[in-house]
Amino acid sequence: MIKLNKVLSPDELEQTLQGIGAERYHNLHPFHKLLHGGKLSLGQVQAWALNRYVYQQGIPIKDYAILSNCPDKELRNLWRQRIFDHDGIDQDEGGIERWLKLCEALGLERAYVQSMEGVLPATKHAVDTYINFCRHAPLLIGFASCLTELFAPKIHKERIAGMLENYDFVDETMVAYFRERLTQAPRDVDFALRYVKEHARTIDQQQAVIDALYMKTGVLWAQLDALYLAYVSPGMIPPGCFTPVQTDVAAAQ
Ligand SMILES: O=C(O)c1cc(C(=O)O)c2c(n1)C(=O)C(=O)c1cc(C(=O)O)[nH]c1-2
């Protein structure tokens, strides 16, 4: 863990944040390597989509939590585009709807996904951690916690290509969510990164920005650890959680 002993220039701060992504972003997690490499069964991909729905539906709630700490009308107007991206507006159905379509295309019942009944306990706790962090953090730190999106376009590209190529049950409709994010995420993160570089001036502020990114990489990593334990190895599905018709654990090992 990085502990600062001097104030960084804005560019040094950015490099430090990039370094955290290179070391800890969830593109490095073994579950993602299996997912993108076509090594999971349909049931395991269903488990991923079902659990990830919790993260998807939590994102706009987290953004409302951030905005509840924002006294500036201009900033609120800028940030709320993120909420529209997920909840939808006008002709755009939004990312949550696109995610539900992905789940349905994988054979999951929409109502079951939305009920979140079958999700892993760790998934819920991880997403709650992110939302609660943003609810209580100063605005600068809430913005900083979103900076994992700096690293997201790379994993989205890998996922689109890997899933289309490696699974015969994956088609264009199912990757529509990620295609949309390829333009949304860079736009979002440009603004957040500029804001953080400009406003994190003291050593304490910069340390808090760094710690927020560590927290967030942990939120993402923990969700995949839980998926791996339950659905890959040792296949320890907690009581009441989604149980694929065929777990096909051996295929993934
Ligand atoms: O597929 C991914 O690996 C991934 C990661 C992240 C992220 O880094 O938090 C986001 C997304 N996707 C995503 O689609 C998304 O809309 C999103 C919003 C946020 C955020 O923190 O506000 N992260 C992410």
The ligand as an ORCA input file, in Angstrom:
! r2SCAN-3c Opt
* xyz 0 1
  O     -16.773     -4.514    -16.538
  C     -16.021     -3.976    -15.749
  O     -14.935     -4.477    -15.449
  C     -16.410     -2.671    -15.172
  C     -15.684     -2.110    -14.153
  C     -16.108     -0.886    -13.610
  C     -15.246     -0.318    -12.568
  O     -14.018     -0.285    -12.784
  O     -15.748      0.055    -11.522
  C     -17.286     -0.285    -14.075
  C     -17.927     -0.922    -15.151
  N     -17.504     -2.079    -15.668
  C     -19.101     -0.348    -15.735
  O     -19.633     -0.909    -16.701
  C     -19.642      0.834    -15.200
  O     -20.661      1.323    -15.694
  C     -19.014      1.435    -14.103
  C     -19.329      2.575    -13.360
  C     -18.392      2.642    -12.379
  C     -18.305      3.604    -11.275
  O     -17.511      3.343    -10.366
  O     -19.033      4.611    -11.302
  N     -17.513      1.629    -12.506
  C     -17.858      0.885    -13.558
*
